Amino acid sequence: GGGRGGGEGGGAQVRFRYLPEACNFQDSILLAAQRGPVLFKDDRGKQRWHAVTKRSLMAMVKGMRRLQQRRKMTFLDGAGPAEGKAKSGRASQAEENRPGETPSREARDRPPATATTRHSRAGYLQLMLKHICNTSASTEDCAQALEDFVEISSQCDQFDSKTRRIFQAEPYILGGKQNLKASSTAKASAEEFSRRQKRDWVVKNQDPFADFKFSIPPESLQSWPRVSCPRCGKRSKIYCPVCVVELRPPSASASVSEGSRRIAEDQKTPPALPRVRLPFRVEIILHPMENVKKSTSLHLGVLSQEGQCAVRAFPEAVPAYDPTETVLLFPDEKSTALSEGKIDLGRLKTVVVVESTWQKAAGVARHPNLVGIPTVKIEAKEGTFWRYQELGNGFLSTLEATFYFLVEHWNVRNGKSVDQMRLLGTGREDEPPSKKHRKASSVSTPSSAGYPGCYDDLMLIYANQHRVVMTKNKGNSSKRGGPKHWRASAAEKT
């Protein structure tokens, strides 16, 4: 909130804690600002006023909308969620003073609906600027600020968090004509974010999986209906993320559900998902806060041969591994690439991968049963994962990292040179070692280094989901298809 602390009645100033970077003001602050000046004090006990910035303007206008929705504030000029539904002052007072009932907190905070407390939106904003920011403003300037709020909010939605903080901290000049323009600092931050998130295949409008050798077309999975899992009973599509089993549609002869009838009408039964033979066992360490529906590594359990992949719950189900036969696919200061020749692939039996957000992955890797395992990394690649993140274009999903590790494993085992392997993508040398595992420059065809495509089917479900994400908003010019942090790359093309 914008402050915290008790208030003093009897016409005295209300005291609250001064928080200069607050994105919201508490209801009590906004209601107190209608009655008189609000006194903010910093940690040293010094009185402070909030500056008139884009952030404070947004906090005040959003707070006005919130109070209107909660029926703590009514406007003389406005339609809105609460307008037309707010009760008259007499009816509201009668409801709040029913015998034997204690007035609710909402009723206590609501100002009386009299002519002296009801204003236009611009009038309310004028009061808040005076009593929160110690700034006088005309009604016309406040009306213009309310119009600017819509555009400022729209711009903030397009920025990453760092650029948004810079943009919101910029002063808002009441009556000014340049308030909607971002400063050079904000523009530089946005350009840096665009550079880090740029993906060549987005700019060129290419499908990164066009040259993969799939056994069945990924788009054929889009017609699969949702069916109930035979183990847990939950309905899902293609596979059950809880039980990690394939959910193949029923055959045409057993058409009992709507999805089955559709398949029966076409007289076609979709083929089963392919099963890929892995050169080692893959152990997935699943963080408890990870959403299994978004966990891409679970595709390995569905698309690999039975018994070659297991999911372990973190932290209680992480077993003790033999460090001479196991590696942890995780980038740190000690991790090495397979091309460096420091890992004995002849003894490698298990590869452990971490399934969590990028921020929590380091905590998983510090598990006592994992700290003694050699860590490995992959050559830099350009990620295709649509899950929003602001770290850079080389932070891959767990499935992508595992897939490219398998490709590099095949190349090393089959005598491919380091130069040939680096045809898959080269990373930036200025990145810290802890990030090079997931940093990248491009997504190239894996077969460009001699790899025959024997593990491509592991990306089958992922490729289908990727195409759905990229085409879902294709007709919406404001979204352009794909995640928000890819739009800057697409904008460069136009």
Backbone torsions as a table, in degrees:
resi	resn	phi	psi	omega
1	GLY	NA	176.3	-178.4
2	GLY	-82.8	-7.7	179.2
3	GLY	-178.7	171.1	-179.3
4	ARG	-153.0	138.1	178.8
5	GLY	144.9	164.7	-177.9
6	GLY	-83.9	160.3	178.9
7	GLY	-110.2	163.1	177.8
8	GLU	-117.0	133.0	-178.1
9	GLY	-87.7	-162.0	176.6
10	GLY	67.2	27.9	177.1
11	GLY	85.2	-4.9	178.9
12	ALA	-75.4	159.4	178.0
13	GLN	-66.1	143.1	178.8
14	VAL	-89.0	131.3	-174.9
15	ARG	-100.6	133.6	177.1
16	PHE	-140.3	160.9	177.9
17	ARG	-75.3	137.8	-178.7
18	TYR	-86.0	119.2	177.4
19	LEU	-125.3	97.6	-171.4
20	PRO	-64.4	-26.0	-177.1
21	GLU	-102.1	18.9	-179.7
22	ALA	-65.7	131.9	178.5
23	CYS	-93.1	-9.3	178.6
24	ASN	-142.5	149.3	172.4
25	PHE	-105.8	137.1	178.2
26	GLN	-63.5	155.2	178.8
27	ASP	-57.4	-39.2	-177.9
28	SER	-63.0	-33.7	177.8
29	ILE	-68.2	-46.0	-177.6
30	LEU	-67.0	-37.5	178.3
31	LEU	-70.2	-37.1	178.3
32	ALA	-66.8	-31.8	-179.1
33	ALA	-67.4	-18.2	176.6
34	GLN	-75.3	-24.5	-174.9
35	ARG	-95.3	-25.0	-179.1
36	GLY	170.5	-175.5	-178.5
37	PRO	-61.0	143.7	178.0
38	VAL	-104.6	122.9	-177.8
39	LEU	-93.4	117.5	175.8
40	PHE	-103.9	137.1	177.0
41	LYS	-126.5	137.4	179.5
42	ASP	-83.9	-173.7	-175.9
43	ASP	-64.5	-20.3	178.8
44	ARG	-93.0	3.6	179.4
45	GLY	82.3	10.5	-178.8
46	LYS	-88.1	137.7	179.5
47	GLN	-69.6	135.7	-179.9
48	ARG	-135.0	146.2	171.1
49	TRP	-108.7	146.3	175.7
50	HIS	-72.7	135.8	175.6
51	ALA	-73.1	153.1	177.4
52	VAL	-84.0	96.5	178.3
53	THR	-120.7	172.4	176.2
54	LYS	-63.1	-33.3	178.2
55	ARG	-66.0	-48.3	-178.6
56	SER	-67.4	-35.8	176.1
57	LEU	-61.6	-46.2	179.3
58	MET	-62.8	-38.8	-179.5
59	ALA	-64.7	-39.5	-179.6
60	MET	-70.6	-44.1	-178.2
61	VAL	-68.7	-41.8	176.6
62	LYS	-62.9	-38.0	177.8
63	GLY	-64.6	-38.3	176.2
64	MET	-61.9	-42.5	178.2
65	ARG	-64.6	-40.9	-179.8
66	ARG	-63.8	-42.9	179.1
67	LEU	-66.2	-33.9	177.3
68	GLN	-66.9	-42.3	179.2
69	GLN	-64.8	-32.7	178.9
70	ARG	-87.3	4.7	177.6
71	ARG	60.3	33.8	173.2
72	LYS	-99.4	-5.1	-177.5
73	MET	-150.0	134.5	176.3
74	THR	-124.6	151.1	-176.8
75	PHE	-115.4	145.9	177.8
76	LEU	-75.1	-22.4	-171.0
77	ASP	-113.4	11.9	-163.6
78	GLY	-133.6	135.8	163.2
79	ALA	-83.7	156.0	-178.4
80	GLY	171.4	-179.1	-175.7
81	PRO	-58.1	-33.0	-176.5
82	ALA	-101.3	-14.3	-175.9
83	GLU	-70.2	138.3	-178.1
84	GLY	88.9	-17.5	179.9
85	LYS	-107.4	-16.6	-179.3
86	ALA	-66.8	137.6	-177.8
87	LYS	-81.7	157.8	177.0
88	SER	-65.6	161.3	-178.5
89	GLY	-59.8	-39.6	-178.2
90	ARG	-68.8	-43.5	179.8
91	ALA	-66.2	-40.7	179.4
92	SER	-64.6	-40.1	-179.7
93	GLN	-66.0	-38.7	179.5
94	ALA	-65.6	-38.0	-179.7
95	GLU	-67.0	-37.3	-176.9
96	GLU	-75.7	-19.5	-175.5
97	ASN	-112.0	32.1	175.6
98	ARG	-64.2	138.2	-178.7
99	PRO	-60.8	136.8	175.5
100	GLY	79.9	3.4	-179.2
101	GLU	-118.4	140.5	177.6
102	THR	-88.5	127.8	-179.9
103	PRO	-57.3	140.8	179.0
104	SER	-71.2	164.7	178.1
105	ARG	-62.8	-37.2	178.4
106	GLU	-64.0	-39.7	179.3
107	ALA	-67.7	-36.0	-179.8
108	ARG	-68.9	-36.8	-177.6
109	ASP	-79.2	-20.5	-174.6
110	ARG	-72.4	127.5	178.2
111	PRO	-71.6	151.1	178.4
112	PRO	-62.6	137.8	-176.6
113	ALA	-83.7	76.3	178.3
114	THR	-116.8	171.5	-177.0
115	ALA	-65.5	-23.6	-177.2
116	THR	-82.8	-16.0	-177.5
117	THR	-112.4	-4.0	179.2
118	ARG	-102.8	127.5	-178.3
119	HIS	-133.3	173.8	168.6
120	SER	-75.3	169.6	178.0
121	ARG	-59.3	-43.6	178.4
122	ALA	-63.2	-34.8	178.4
123	GLY	-67.3	-40.9	176.8
124	TYR	-64.0	-43.6	179.5
125	LEU	-63.7	-36.5	177.5
126	GLN	-60.8	-42.3	177.2
127	LEU	-63.6	-43.5	-177.3
128	MET	-66.8	-39.7	177.5
129	LEU	-63.0	-37.1	-179.1
130	LYS	-72.5	-41.6	-172.1
131	HIS	-94.7	-14.3	177.9
132	ILE	-107.3	-36.4	-176.2
133	CYS	-110.6	-3.8	-178.6
134	ASN	55.9	42.0	-177.3
135	THR	-127.9	128.9	176.5
136	SER	-89.2	138.4	-179.2
137	ALA	-144.3	148.2	176.9
138	SER	-78.7	161.1	178.5
139	THR	-63.0	-35.1	179.7
140	GLU	-66.1	-41.5	178.6
141	ASP	-65.2	-36.9	178.7
142	CYS	-68.5	-37.6	176.5
143	ALA	-63.9	-39.3	176.7
144	GLN	-66.3	-37.7	178.6
145	ALA	-63.3	-36.4	177.4
146	LEU	-65.1	-36.3	176.6
147	GLU	-70.6	-40.6	179.4
148	ASP	-65.1	-29.9	-179.2
149	PHE	-55.4	-40.2	-178.1
150	VAL	-62.6	-45.6	-179.1
151	GLU	-70.4	-38.4	178.5
152	ILE	-63.3	-42.0	178.1
153	SER	-63.3	-39.7	178.8
154	SER	-64.1	-40.5	178.2
155	GLN	-65.9	-39.9	-179.9
156	CYS	-61.9	-34.4	179.6
157	ASP	-65.6	-21.8	-178.1
158	GLN	-91.4	-11.3	-176.1
159	PHE	-93.4	155.8	168.8
160	ASP	-76.9	172.0	-171.9
161	SER	-62.4	-39.2	-179.2
162	LYS	-66.4	-48.3	178.7
163	THR	-63.7	-36.1	179.5
164	ARG	-63.5	-41.1	178.8
165	ARG	-63.5	-41.1	179.2
166	ILE	-65.0	-45.4	-177.8
167	PHE	-64.4	-42.3	-178.2
168	GLN	-71.1	-26.0	-179.9
169	ALA	-78.8	-8.0	-179.8
170	GLU	-71.1	144.8	-179.2
171	PRO	-63.2	147.0	171.9
172	TYR	-108.1	117.2	-177.3
173	ILE	-91.8	111.4	-179.8
174	LEU	-62.5	125.6	-176.9
175	GLY	82.7	-0.8	-179.6
176	GLY	-75.6	161.9	-177.7
177	LYS	-106.8	-5.9	-175.5
178	GLN	-113.0	18.5	-174.6
179	ASN	-68.9	-23.9	-176.6
180	LEU	-86.5	-7.2	-178.8
181	LYS	-90.8	136.3	177.6
182	ALA	-78.4	149.7	178.2
183	SER	-72.6	168.4	178.8
184	SER	-63.6	-32.4	177.7
185	THR	-65.5	-44.2	178.7
186	ALA	-65.6	-39.2	178.8
187	LYS	-65.0	-40.6	178.8
188	ALA	-64.3	-39.3	178.0
189	SER	-65.1	-40.8	178.5
190	ALA	-65.1	-38.7	178.6
191	GLU	-66.9	-37.9	177.8
192	GLU	-65.7	-41.6	177.2
193	PHE	-62.8	-41.3	178.3
194	SER	-63.3	-38.9	-179.8
195	ARG	-65.8	-40.9	-178.8
196	ARG	-71.5	-29.5	-177.2
197	GLN	-94.6	-4.7	-175.8
198	LYS	-60.1	133.7	176.7
199	ARG	-125.6	122.4	-174.5
200	ASP	-60.3	-38.4	-176.3
201	TRP	-71.3	-24.0	174.7
202	VAL	-73.0	-44.5	179.8
203	VAL	-61.7	-39.5	-177.8
204	LYS	-87.7	0.8	179.7
205	ASN	56.4	47.3	-179.2
206	GLN	-108.6	156.2	174.7
207	ASP	-92.7	115.8	-177.6
208	PRO	-66.5	-11.9	-178.8
209	PHE	-109.8	14.4	-176.4
210	ALA	-63.0	-33.0	-176.5
211	ASP	-100.1	7.5	176.5
212	PHE	-72.7	147.7	-177.0
213	LYS	-99.4	79.6	-180.0
214	PHE	-83.9	146.3	177.2
215	SER	-70.7	-34.3	176.0
216	ILE	-132.1	153.1	-179.6
217	PRO	-64.1	132.0	179.2
218	PRO	-58.7	-34.8	-178.4
219	GLU	-67.2	-18.1	177.6
220	SER	-66.1	-21.4	179.5
221	LEU	-73.2	-17.2	-178.6
222	GLN	-67.4	-23.6	-180.0
223	SER	-86.1	-5.4	179.2
224	TRP	-68.4	132.1	179.1
225	PRO	-82.5	166.3	172.1
226	ARG	-76.0	133.1	178.3
227	VAL	-132.8	163.2	-179.6
228	SER	-81.4	137.4	177.3
229	CYS	-71.3	130.8	-179.5
230	PRO	-66.8	-15.7	-178.0
231	ARG	-94.9	-52.6	-176.1
232	CYS	-103.4	-14.2	178.2
233	GLY	84.0	-4.4	-179.7
234	LYS	-78.1	141.4	-179.3
235	ARG	-84.3	134.9	178.6
236	SER	-154.8	176.4	-177.0
237	LYS	-119.7	132.5	176.9
238	ILE	74.9	-51.4	179.1
239	TYR	-152.4	159.7	177.6
240	CYS	-94.1	116.3	-178.7
241	PRO	-72.2	-14.6	178.8
242	VAL	-83.8	-47.7	-178.0
243	CYS	-94.9	-11.1	-179.7
244	VAL	54.9	56.6	176.9
245	VAL	-133.6	152.9	177.8
246	GLU	-69.9	141.6	175.4
247	LEU	-116.9	75.0	-178.0
248	ARG	-71.7	137.5	178.3
249	PRO	-59.7	150.0	178.6
250	PRO	-65.6	159.3	-178.6
251	SER	-71.6	165.5	-177.7
252	ALA	-63.8	-29.5	-178.5
253	SER	-73.2	-17.3	-178.0
254	ALA	-112.5	51.1	-175.1
255	SER	-83.0	96.8	179.9
256	VAL	-118.2	-31.4	179.6
257	SER	-97.3	171.7	179.5
258	GLU	-61.3	-43.8	178.6
259	GLY	-62.6	-38.4	179.8
260	SER	-67.0	-38.7	179.6
261	ARG	-64.0	-37.3	178.9
262	ARG	-64.1	-41.0	178.0
263	ILE	-66.7	-38.9	-178.8
264	ALA	-65.5	-36.6	178.3
265	GLU	-63.3	-37.8	178.5
266	ASP	-77.9	-10.2	-178.3
267	GLN	55.4	35.6	179.2
268	LYS	-133.3	134.8	174.0
269	THR	-110.0	120.3	-176.9
270	PRO	-63.0	145.3	179.9
271	PRO	-69.6	159.2	178.1
272	ALA	-69.7	158.2	176.7
273	LEU	-65.4	143.0	178.3
274	PRO	-69.3	156.0	177.7
275	ARG	-119.6	125.5	-175.5
276	VAL	-102.1	135.0	176.6
277	ARG	-87.0	121.8	-178.5
278	LEU	-93.9	151.3	179.5
279	PRO	-80.1	-5.7	179.2
280	PHE	-157.3	170.5	178.0
281	ARG	-85.5	140.5	179.0
282	VAL	-110.9	124.8	177.5
283	GLU	-109.6	121.6	-178.7
284	ILE	-100.2	120.6	176.8
285	ILE	-95.8	109.3	-172.9
286	LEU	-98.0	119.3	177.6
287	HIS	-69.2	139.9	-175.8
288	PRO	-64.3	-23.6	-179.6
289	MET	-90.4	0.5	179.6
290	GLU	-80.0	133.4	177.6
291	ASN	-77.6	116.2	-175.5
292	VAL	-64.1	-24.8	178.7
293	LYS	-70.5	-19.1	179.0
294	LYS	-107.6	2.8	-176.5
295	SER	-82.7	105.9	-176.1
296	THR	-71.6	-26.7	-177.4
297	SER	-65.0	-21.0	179.2
298	LEU	-65.6	-18.9	175.6
299	HIS	-61.1	-29.8	178.9
300	LEU	-61.9	-39.9	-179.7
301	GLY	-68.2	-25.8	-179.0
302	VAL	-86.7	-33.2	-171.7
303	LEU	-103.7	-5.4	175.7
304	SER	-96.2	165.9	179.2
305	GLN	-67.2	151.9	-175.2
306	GLU	-60.0	135.0	178.1
307	GLY	89.0	-3.0	-178.6
308	GLN	-96.7	-4.9	-178.4
309	CYS	-141.7	138.4	179.5
310	ALA	-138.3	148.9	179.1
311	VAL	-111.0	125.4	-179.4
312	ARG	-114.9	130.7	178.4
313	ALA	-77.5	131.8	177.5
314	PHE	-92.2	136.9	1.9
315	PRO	-101.8	-8.2	-167.9
316	GLU	-74.4	-25.6	-173.7
317	ALA	-104.6	15.4	179.2
318	VAL	-81.3	115.1	-177.2
319	PRO	-81.4	172.8	174.3
320	ALA	-85.1	128.0	-177.6
321	TYR	-106.2	153.6	174.8
322	ASP	-80.7	111.8	-176.6
323	PRO	-65.3	-15.7	178.9
324	THR	-82.8	-13.3	-177.8
325	GLU	-123.8	5.4	-172.5
326	THR	-132.7	145.6	171.8
327	VAL	-130.6	152.6	176.5
328	LEU	-107.7	119.7	-180.0
329	LEU	-80.2	91.1	-176.7
330	PHE	-159.3	133.3	-178.2
331	PRO	-84.0	126.4	171.7
332	ASP	-149.6	-171.2	-175.9
333	GLU	-66.9	-23.4	-176.8
334	LYS	-101.5	-4.8	-175.4
335	SER	-70.7	148.5	179.9
336	THR	-127.8	155.5	175.0
337	ALA	-88.1	154.0	179.9
338	LEU	-62.1	-30.2	-178.2
339	SER	-67.1	-16.1	178.6
340	GLU	-77.3	-13.0	175.5
341	GLY	74.8	17.4	-178.8
342	LYS	-90.1	-10.4	179.9
343	ILE	-104.1	128.1	177.8
344	ASP	-79.7	96.0	-177.3
345	LEU	-67.5	-21.7	178.3
346	GLY	-66.8	-25.6	-179.4
347	ARG	-102.2	-3.0	-176.9
348	LEU	-72.8	120.5	179.8
349	LYS	-119.4	-23.6	-175.3
350	THR	-139.5	135.9	173.0
351	VAL	-119.4	123.8	180.0
352	VAL	-100.0	131.1	178.1
353	VAL	-123.2	152.4	-177.5
354	VAL	-105.0	126.8	176.1
355	GLU	-110.5	100.3	179.1
356	SER	-164.0	179.4	172.9
357	THR	-69.4	162.8	-179.1
358	TRP	-63.7	-31.3	-177.9
359	GLN	-73.5	-30.5	-176.4
360	LYS	-95.5	-6.1	-175.3
361	ALA	-62.5	-38.6	-178.4
362	ALA	-63.8	-36.8	178.2
363	GLY	-65.4	-36.4	177.2
364	VAL	-67.0	-40.8	-178.4
365	ALA	-66.0	-17.8	179.2
366	ARG	-88.0	9.2	176.5
367	HIS	-60.3	139.0	-177.4
368	PRO	-53.6	-32.6	-179.5
369	ASN	-82.7	-1.4	-179.7
370	LEU	-115.2	-18.3	-174.0
371	VAL	-66.8	-24.6	-178.6
372	GLY	-91.1	2.8	-177.8
373	ILE	-90.8	136.0	176.1
374	PRO	-58.6	137.6	179.3
375	THR	-102.1	143.9	-179.8
376	VAL	-128.4	158.8	177.7
377	LYS	-134.7	167.8	178.8
378	ILE	-107.5	163.2	173.0
379	GLU	-64.1	152.6	-174.5
380	ALA	-61.7	135.3	178.8
381	LYS	-134.1	163.6	174.9
382	GLU	-99.8	122.9	-173.9
383	GLY	-74.7	154.6	176.6
384	THR	-120.2	4.6	-176.0
385	PHE	-71.1	133.8	-174.2
386	TRP	-88.4	-7.2	-179.9
387	ARG	-64.8	130.9	-171.5
388	TYR	-65.1	132.7	174.1
389	GLN	-158.3	153.7	-176.5
390	GLU	-114.4	18.2	-174.4
391	LEU	-83.2	-30.2	-178.9
392	GLY	144.8	167.5	-175.4
393	ASN	-77.0	-5.8	-178.3
394	GLY	-101.5	9.6	177.9
395	PHE	-90.7	105.8	-172.4
396	LEU	-88.4	160.9	169.3
397	SER	-73.0	164.2	-179.7
398	THR	-62.4	-38.5	179.0
399	LEU	-64.5	-44.7	178.9
400	GLU	-60.0	-46.0	-179.6
401	ALA	-61.3	-41.7	179.4
402	THR	-66.9	-40.7	179.8
403	PHE	-61.7	-48.5	-179.0
404	TYR	-68.0	-28.0	173.3
405	PHE	-65.3	-40.9	177.0
406	LEU	-63.0	-40.5	178.7
407	VAL	-63.1	-45.2	179.2
408	GLU	-66.5	-35.0	176.7
409	HIS	-62.3	-42.5	179.5
410	TRP	-64.2	-43.1	-178.4
411	ASN	-63.5	-42.2	-179.9
412	VAL	-67.0	-43.9	-179.2
413	ARG	-65.4	-26.5	-178.2
414	ASN	-102.6	17.0	169.9
415	GLY	76.7	24.4	177.6
416	LYS	-76.1	145.1	-177.4
417	SER	-77.2	164.8	177.8
418	VAL	-62.9	-39.9	-179.3
419	ASP	-63.7	-39.1	178.2
420	GLN	-65.3	-40.4	-179.5
421	MET	-65.4	-32.9	-177.9
422	ARG	-76.7	-3.2	171.1
423	LEU	-64.3	-19.6	179.7
424	LEU	-72.6	-12.3	-179.5
425	GLY	144.0	144.1	178.7
426	THR	-120.8	137.2	-178.5
427	GLY	-89.1	169.8	177.3
428	ARG	-81.3	133.6	-175.5
429	GLU	-76.0	-14.2	-178.1
430	ASP	-87.2	2.3	179.3
431	GLU	-80.5	144.5	176.9
432	PRO	-65.6	152.4	-177.0
433	PRO	-57.4	-31.5	-176.7
434	SER	-69.2	-12.0	-177.7
435	LYS	-110.5	-7.2	-171.9
436	LYS	-69.8	-18.3	-180.0
437	HIS	-64.8	-34.3	-175.9
438	ARG	-116.8	14.8	176.4
439	LYS	-94.6	149.9	-171.8
440	ALA	-156.2	170.4	175.3
441	SER	-123.9	-33.6	-178.6
442	SER	-158.5	158.3	174.0
443	VAL	-105.5	104.7	-178.9
444	SER	-104.7	164.3	176.3
445	THR	-63.7	122.4	-177.7
446	PRO	-56.2	-32.4	-177.7
447	SER	-68.9	-6.4	-179.5
448	SER	-65.8	-17.3	177.7
449	ALA	-105.4	16.8	178.9
450	GLY	98.0	-8.5	179.6
451	TYR	-65.8	128.5	-172.0
452	PRO	-84.1	-2.3	179.1
453	GLY	92.3	19.0	-175.4
454	CYS	-71.2	-15.6	179.3
455	TYR	-110.9	6.8	-175.6
456	ASP	-61.7	-32.5	-178.2
457	ASP	-63.8	-16.8	175.9
458	LEU	-65.7	-20.4	180.0
459	MET	-97.9	10.8	-173.4
460	LEU	-63.0	-54.6	-178.8
461	ILE	-64.9	-40.4	179.5
462	TYR	-60.9	-44.3	-179.8
463	ALA	-63.3	-37.6	176.7
464	ASN	-64.2	-46.4	179.0
465	GLN	-63.0	-38.5	179.8
466	HIS	-61.9	-43.2	-179.0
467	ARG	-68.7	-34.5	176.5
468	VAL	-63.8	-44.3	-179.9
469	VAL	-63.4	-42.2	-175.5
470	MET	-73.9	-22.3	-177.9
471	THR	-105.3	-8.9	-174.0
472	LYS	-61.1	-43.0	-177.0
473	ASN	-110.7	29.2	-174.3
474	LYS	-62.2	-33.3	-179.4
475	GLY	-84.9	-4.0	-179.7
476	ASN	-96.6	108.9	-175.9
477	SER	-65.8	-25.0	-179.0
478	SER	-76.2	-24.1	-179.0
479	LYS	-106.7	-28.2	175.0
480	ARG	63.7	2.3	-176.0
481	GLY	82.7	141.0	-179.6
482	GLY	84.7	173.6	-176.9
483	PRO	-67.7	162.5	-177.3
484	LYS	-62.6	-38.1	-174.7
485	HIS	-76.7	0.6	172.6
486	TRP	-100.0	-10.6	-172.6
487	ARG	-65.7	-34.3	179.3
488	ALA	-60.6	-37.3	178.4
489	SER	-65.6	-42.9	179.0
490	ALA	-67.2	-32.1	-179.0
491	ALA	-66.8	-28.7	-179.9
492	GLU	-64.1	-29.0	-179.9
493	LYS	-68.5	-33.9	-178.1
494	THR	-91.5	NA	NA
